[in-house]
């Protein structure tokens, strides 16, 4: 059985710092074989416990870019995955900004934690890597972190794509083709995007072009929360004809049973 579990849906420091939403990232479970943790932001480890996820079962951590709400808990997740180094296991995949030193930055992963895992693999745009029965392609995205990448995972029976934070580009549309479950970070409602991020209007265009079986919007900013993500998701679904849901903290969906999803959190 495959599951996607949202450990948090905060899309800005303001939302996270006010505790309006969590920012622990996304878990992808594929049967009993693999557990991927995408973008482990603040509270990632805490939320795994809250939502019944065993972090020691994580087989790979995937990080799109170096903003703190995407990678803050990377080292903690590695500690849990390896039992603080008692077991040297797991793989870390991520943008160069997260895993390597730059001219004006240092990696978020410490040298100590690099030695706890089997492999640390810095990724570039349009990179492909095989992970046993799962093939991972990096998606070319455009964001403030110029080394940022998204992820497209070819899993047994389905394809899930998570671009992370990005601007709308023709290259993005092309790279998302063939996606079954599309997870989009949409901090802004309507046509109110700021910086290199998506708003509902851009998400609508992407979903209409890609035509996934299921679209999920997440990573909400203050404006999106005020506008109501569920309302924005309904507008997108009405315009595209594609089943679209707004994620909530703790939301669990089956990527092979698109009508089956459950959120334990009320009032979000």
HUDA-V431201 format. One record per residue. PHI is phi in degrees with one decimal (* if undefined). OMEGA is omega in degrees with one decimal (999 if undefined). Layout:
{{PHI | OMEGA} {PHI | OMEGA}}
//
This chain:
{{* | 178.4} {-103.5 | 179.0} {-141.2 | 169.1} {-119.6 | -176.3} {-121.8 | -179.3} {-93.0 | -179.7} {-82.2 | 178.8} {176.0 | -176.9} {-133.4 | 178.5} {-73.9 | -177.9} {-115.3 | 177.6} {-155.6 | 178.1} {-62.9 | -179.6} {-64.5 | 179.9} {-66.0 | -179.0} {-68.3 | -175.8} {-69.9 | 176.9} {-86.7 | -178.7} {58.4 | 175.8} {-77.3 | 174.5} {-145.5 | 175.8} {-88.4 | -177.0} {-142.6 | -174.8} {-84.4 | 178.3} {97.5 | -174.9} {-132.6 | 174.8} {-106.1 | 171.8} {-117.4 | 176.8} {-103.9 | 177.6} {-121.8 | -175.5} {51.8 | 176.4} {-102.8 | -172.0} {-91.2 | -173.2} {-134.6 | 170.9} {-139.5 | 179.8} {-103.8 | 175.5} {-114.6 | -178.5} {-98.9 | 173.8} {49.6 | -179.6} {-75.1 | 179.0} {-81.9 | -178.4} {-56.7 | 178.6} {85.8 | -176.7} {-57.8 | -176.6} {-68.3 | 178.0} {-60.3 | -176.5} {-72.9 | 175.7} {-60.6 | 179.0} {-67.0 | -177.1} {-62.4 | -175.6} {-105.2 | 170.7} {73.1 | 178.5} {-104.8 | 177.0} {-88.2 | -176.3} {-66.2 | 178.5} {-69.2 | 178.3} {-81.5 | 179.4} {-63.1 | 179.5} {-104.5 | 178.1} {-153.6 | 174.5} {-113.0 | -177.8} {-118.2 | -175.5} {-126.7 | -174.4} {-77.8 | -178.1} {-165.0 | -165.7} {-94.1 | 175.9} {-75.8 | -165.9} {-62.0 | -179.9} {-78.3 | 176.0} {-117.0 | -173.1} {-140.5 | -174.0} {-55.6 | -175.0} {-98.6 | -178.3} {-55.2 | -177.3} {-67.4 | 176.9} {-65.1 | 178.7} {-63.7 | 176.5} {-63.8 | 177.2} {-56.8 | -178.1} {-69.4 | -178.1} {-65.7 | -174.4} {-107.4 | -172.8} {52.7 | 178.7} {55.0 | 175.4} {93.3 | 177.3} {-64.0 | 174.7} {-122.3 | 177.4} {-84.3 | -172.0} {-154.2 | 174.8} {88.6 | -179.2} {-128.5 | 174.4} {-116.1 | 178.5} {-118.3 | 179.9} {-172.9 | 178.2} {-65.8 | -178.7} {-60.0 | -178.3} {-64.5 | -179.6} {-84.1 | -168.5} {-110.3 | -178.3} {-133.6 | 175.3} {-74.9 | 174.0} {-118.4 | -178.9} {-60.9 | -176.5} {-120.3 | -176.4} {-150.8 | 175.4} {-119.1 | 179.9} {-68.6 | 176.7} {-76.9 | 177.1} {-80.4 | -180.0} {-79.4 | 178.1} {-62.2 | 178.3} {-58.8 | -176.5} {-73.5 | 173.2} {-59.7 | -177.6} {-80.4 | 179.9} {-85.0 | -174.9} {-106.8 | -179.4} {-69.6 | -177.2} {-147.4 | 170.7} {-121.5 | -172.5} {-123.1 | 172.6} {-69.2 | -174.4} {-115.1 | 172.7} {-111.5 | 177.8} {-64.2 | 179.7} {62.7 | 176.7} {-90.5 | 176.5} {-125.6 | 179.4} {-143.7 | 179.3} {-92.8 | 179.7} {-128.5 | -173.1} {55.0 | -176.5} {-83.8 | -179.8} {-114.1 | 174.9} {-110.5 | -176.8} {-113.5 | 174.4} {-111.6 | 173.5} {-86.8 | -178.1} {-99.1 | 176.9} {-71.3 | -179.9} {-123.5 | 178.8} {-125.9 | -176.8} {-147.1 | -179.6} {-60.3 | 171.4} {-79.3 | -173.2} {-69.5 | 177.4} {-94.5 | -176.8} {-58.7 | 176.4} {-136.0 | 169.8} {-107.1 | -176.8} {-130.1 | 173.4} {-124.2 | -173.6} {-109.6 | 177.4} {-91.4 | -175.2} {-104.8 | 176.6} {-59.1 | 176.5} {96.6 | -179.5} {-163.5 | 176.0} {-124.5 | 177.9} {-118.2 | -179.9} {-120.9 | 178.8} {-137.0 | -179.2} {-69.6 | -173.2} {76.2 | 179.5} {-81.2 | -177.7} {-164.3 | 169.5} {-86.1 | 174.4} {-72.4 | 177.8} {-142.2 | 175.1} {-60.8 | 179.2} {-63.9 | 178.1} {-63.5 | 179.6} {-58.7 | -178.0} {-63.4 | -175.8} {-70.2 | -177.4} {-88.9 | -179.5} {-57.3 | 178.3} {85.4 | -179.8} {-81.8 | 174.0} {-89.0 | 179.0} {-118.6 | -177.0} {-111.1 | 179.7} {-109.7 | -175.9} {-116.1 | 172.3} {-82.9 | -174.4} {-129.0 | -176.5} {-72.3 | -171.0} {-123.9 | 177.6} {-85.3 | 172.5} {54.6 | 177.6} {-116.4 | -172.7} {-117.0 | -179.3} {-62.1 | 174.9} {-127.2 | 179.3} {66.9 | -175.2} {-96.9 | -178.4} {-138.9 | -179.8} {-96.4 | 166.9} {-117.2 | -176.5} {-61.7 | 179.9} {-63.4 | 177.6} {-65.6 | 178.1} {-60.1 | 178.9} {-60.5 | 179.8} {-65.2 | 179.7} {-64.9 | -178.0} {-63.4 | 179.7} {-64.3 | -179.9} {-77.6 | -174.4} {-74.9 | -178.3} {54.4 | 175.1} {-70.5 | 174.7} {-75.5 | 178.3} {-145.0 | 174.3} {-117.7 | 178.0} {-127.1 | 173.7} {-101.9 | -176.3} {-153.7 | 174.0} {64.9 | -169.7} {-92.6 | 172.6} {-90.3 | -178.0} {-60.8 | -179.8} {-62.7 | 179.5} {-67.0 | 178.5} {-63.7 | 177.9} {-66.5 | -179.5} {-76.8 | -178.7} {84.5 | 179.5} {-56.5 | 179.4} {-64.5 | 177.2} {-64.2 | -179.9} {-64.2 | 178.1} {-63.4 | 178.3} {-63.5 | 178.3} {-62.7 | 178.7} {-63.7 | -179.1} {-65.3 | 178.8} {-63.2 | -176.8} {-78.0 | -173.3} {-104.5 | -173.9} {76.4 | 179.9} {-100.2 | 177.4} {-57.4 | -176.0} {-131.2 | 178.4} {-125.9 | 174.3} {-94.4 | -179.1} {-67.5 | 170.9} {-129.1 | 178.6} {-60.3 | -179.2} {91.9 | 178.1} {-58.2 | 175.7} {-123.0 | 178.2} {-128.1 | 173.9} {-99.8 | -178.3} {-70.2 | 176.2} {-109.9 | 176.9} {-131.0 | -163.8} {-66.6 | 177.2} {-87.5 | -174.4} {-103.2 | 173.4} {-151.0 | -173.5} {-143.8 | 174.9} {-121.1 | -180.0} {-83.2 | -172.6} {-104.0 | 178.3} {-103.8 | 175.0} {84.7 | 177.5} {-110.6 | 999}}
//
